[in-house]
Amino acid sequence: MLNLTSIKTPGVYIDEVPKFPPSIAAVETAIPAFIGYTEKADRLAPQDLHMEPLRIGSIADYEQFFGGAPKPTVADIQLDLSNNFVSAKITNQKFLYDALRLFYANGGGDCYIVSIGLHTDTPDKTHFTDGLKALEKYDEPTIILFPDAPLLAVNGLYDVQKAALLQCELLKDRVGLFDLKQKDYQGVDFRNNIGINSLKYGMAYAPWIQVTLNKNVTYNDVKGKVNKVGNPVPDLKTLTTDNTIKAVITDLDNLNTDAAKIVTDTNTLTGNTNLLAAFNKKVADVLTTPNDTNLEALFKYLFAVAQTLNGYSAFTNTDLKTSAQTTMSNLAARFTDIIKYEEEVTAAGTGVTNYTAQKPAGASVNAPEWGTVFTASPGPSAILVGATDTEKIQSLIPYLETSFGFLLSAYQSGVQNAAVQLARTKNDALIAGFPVYKNIISGINNTSTAIPPSGAIAGIFAFTDNNRGVWKAPANVSLAAVDKPDFIYTNSQLDQLNVDVVSGKSINAIRPFTGKGTLVYGGRTLAGNDNEWRYVSVRRFFNMVEESTKKATEQFVFESNDANTWVRVQAMIENFLTTLWRQGALQGATTDKAFYVAVGLGKTMTALDILEGRMIVEIGMAVVRPAEFIILRFSHKMPEA
């Protein structure tokens, strides 16, 4: 409104008087955050998304930034006399990717991914807790889950879950969606180790679920693991007489040998990190302590890339060997530049004091593609600037970074990616031309595996929220893309699972029903004996209302703490709750029976509260609760006619 005391000049003034209270926009309720291991974590550079939560909207988004499915462990492939697939033992090494697929299959939408490591990493509790800390800075996630956490040794799973509950209690805008260990069907270990703090923010589901999802399986995964009528088949070439197929298998064998060498050599070169990370570490060392020792280590690393590439001229696969040779030819000029830089660094009077040249002897980089790069002197460059060694070293770094950019791109495309693409092409050719191999791959893909259920449950949360509302219990809903539960409970086991008379830690069961499929058949939090916070829907509805109201009320901070402000705040909240009541979220024939909002002097505040800057608003809600137990009472009635 217009401040009348500010009017000093004669004239006409416009004063727009607000009559309506502001409104509250409901926050999103089903934005899960998946914390786990991924194939990669790259947006603009390798691993730049490590421990950086990223919001995605589809599997395609995930694969762009985080890669694909992990390799399962395949063992004991059995064929019959006619070479038909019979069975195989499949074990998943990581679960996040499959959990995400189940999330989308069951109605999920946007979510966050927190990459805490790569598929090849050994699960570690600190990885998950670091991921939780990274997620704490983000306001949007409303559900936290860790599909890979059950792989943790000893009690690591429960330590991570307790840390998640602590974050939920602290932020009050999210809940923890927990898995149990695969064999902890009754939740005994879970209940003994989860503690008693902040249980109203947690919910657990059991057992694991059996799913049939396409698997990332190729020739290398099945080689040497096939048995025909119980007898080992060390070489698939013995199952065919087609020389073309045998040639493809030979190519794949050679490719696998070469690919293994690439992995080993790259790990040796980088210290088991990646090319860019190793380079950046050495650059950081030079910039932190710009001396001849650190600069020597940086040049030595660059030349080691050339020596590693030189070894690839001995690849057994012809196509990959050609690609590596082309890569060396393309990088010859770049290494000439690097040698020029080093020759300037070693030049007397103009270089860096005490620097020792790291250029390798020609014998270790003797592939013809290098030409005379490592045997002749190109002469020093003229790029160093500065009067001191430190200044000269610092002026050199941008040139080395530019050169390494070309090295990195060429190594990745001409060696690493080329090996992957060639193997994929040969594998596809083998599937197309070799029916026995095609049946093996198809059989493995159709073999069910057990995975934690949290990803599917997060999808059910999203589906229920979108179609019914967050106040509807996400239970008595069937799971899509699920074959069956990994364990079938008896009635007495279900009783103990749903109602924990000792500590109230209810565990929601996933059950099969004849003619219905696999259903989520529980809707309790871990505070199962608490009449206020027993149900998942009540907990999550309160989270939504609290967070929505909090965000909308922030506009009133530092407004006048008087009746004019109080009535606007009260009307805003009442309008929001009235809308929810009309949708069926609150129980009561009239709004005054369904909720109340109170604010004001003598109602929720004292004069001291006002003097100390506090505006206290009290909100009470009669949230609808699920009909968990429906009791039908029958009795005899005496005939009356």
Secondary structure, 3 states (H helix, E strand, C coil): CCCHHHCCCCCCCCCCCCCCCCCCCCCCCCCEEEEEEECCCCCCCCCCCECCCEEECCHHHHHHHHCCCCCCEEEEEEECCCCCEEEEEEECCCCHHHHHHHHHHCCCCCEEEEEEEECCCCCCHHHHHHHHHHHCCCCCCCEEECCCHHHCCCCHHHHHHHHHHHHHHHHCCCEEEEECCCCCCCCHHHHHHCCCCCHHHEEEEECCEEECCCCCCCHHHHCCCEEECCEEECCHHHHCCCHHHHHHHHHHHHHHHHHHHHHHHHHHHHCCCCHHHHHHHHHHHHHHCCCHHHHHHHHHHHHHHHHHHHHHHHCCCHHHHHHHHHHHHHHHHHHHHHHHHHHHHHCCCCCCCCCCCCCCCHHHCCCHHHCCCCCCCCCCCCCCCCCCHHHHHHHHHHHHHHHHHHHHHHHHHHHHHHHHHHHHHHHHHHHHHCHHHHHHHHHHHCCCEEECCHHHHHHHHHHHHHHCCCCCCCCCEECCCCCEECCCCCHHHHHHHHCCCCCCCCEEEEEEECCCEEEECCCECCCCCCCCCCEHHHHHHHHHHHHHHHHHHHHHCCCCCCHHHHHHHHHHHHHHHHHHHHCCCECCCCHHHHEEEEECECCCECHHHHHCCCCCEEEEECECCCCCCCCCCCCCCCCCC
